[in-house]
Amino acid sequence: MSALKLTQIGNSVGVILPKEVLARLKLAKGDTVYLTENPNGVTLTPYQPNFDEQVEAGREFMREYRDTFRALAK
């Protein structure tokens, strides 16, 4: 665990992530991260929190209209 200090960045306050953390999360300047609350505090992740739900909804839609997609593919 690392302690990070909050710092003034323009009119905002931010935290500087160490290079090792950026490398582990495969993040670079300009990337988007998501902050979600959980029972233990917060989680910072490069993955969209509801992405799994969106993928499953797409799969369900594709299963429901499988014949239509097959016909369109011809």
Secondary structure, DSSP 8 states (H G I E B T S, - for coil): -----EEEETTEEEE---HHHHHHHT--TT---EEEEETTEEEEESS-TTHHHHHHHHHHHHHHTHHHHHHHH-
